[in-house]
Amino acid sequence: MSEEQDRREEQSAAEAWRRVGEQFESLGKSLAAAFEEAWHDETNRQAVKEVESGLRAMSRAVADAVDEAVESPEGRRLRADAERMAQSAHETGKQVVDEARPQILAAFQSMQQGLQSAIDNLQRKQDTGAEETDPEGPAA
């Protein structure tokens, strides 16, 4: 498998996990709203407490599973791979900037020359126009 494919698969997996996180966040907000509404009804309070207890247990179980996965050999490998990818991307970006610097400099110098030429032309036109409209003639 190529590095490009590996990177795409890792990005795809990261995106999938990001969406899972968003879904959990959305679920949490929905549950919080439902609990808040139910809390106002005395008959629902005990049921809400039981559900809350179950959700806390589920949350702890998920957190434990995530911690275990992160600390597993596969989790450590994925973390190391991600760190290597980040370092590689940083180095590649630096290399691209270093390689492009001469072309960027040349482009800016060309722009500067073009702008200076335009300024000089405008200045000449202004000076010529001022001489043509000055009734006393050119300054001595």
C-alpha positions, -999 to +999 in steps of 0.1 A: +000+000+000+014+034-009+020+063+016-008+082-002-033+054+004-022+051+040-026+088+045-061+088+029-072+058+050-059+075+082-077+107+073-108+088+065-106+070+099-099+103+117-130+118+100-151+088+109-140+091+146-146+129+145-182+122+133-186+096+161-175+123+186-200+148+171-228+122+174-219+115+210-219+153+217-253+156+200-267+127+219-254+142+251-272+175+244-304+157+235-303+136+267-295+167+288-325+185+274-347+155+280-335+151+315-339+188+323-375+186+310-382+154+329-367+166+361-395+191+366-420+162+369-418+146+404-428+112+390-400+112+365-372+121+389-365+086+401-365+073+366-342+101+355-318+093+384-317+056+373-310+066+336-284+091+347-266+064+367-267+041+337-253+068+315-225+075+339-216+038+339-217+037+301-196+069+299-170+053+323-170+021+302-165+040+270-137+062+286-121+030+299-122+014+265-108+044+248-080+046+274-073+009+270-072+013+232-049+043+233-025+024+256-026-008+235+002-016+212-020-007+182-029+026+199+007+034+206+016+025+170-012+047+156-001+076+178+036+071+167+024+070+130+004+101+135+034+119+150+056+107+121+031+119+096+029+153+113+067+156+114+069+145+077+042+171+067+061+198+086+094+189+069+078+186+035+061+220+040+094+235+050+111+220+019+084+233-004+088+268+010+126+266+007+123+254-029+097+280-038+115+309-022+137+318-052+107+318-075+086+339-051+115+363-047+119+366-085+081+372-088+082+399-062+112+416-078+095+415-112+064+430-096+085+457-080+101+465-113+068+467-130+053+489-103+084+512-104+081+515-141+044+524-137+052+549-110+079+565-133+055+567-162+028+583-141+054+607-126+066+617-162+030+622-173+023+643-143+054+664-148+047+668-185+011+677-178+021+702-152+045+720-176+018+721-203-008+737-180+016+760-161+011+795-176+045+807-162+063+779-180+088+755-164+103+765-131+138+779-135 
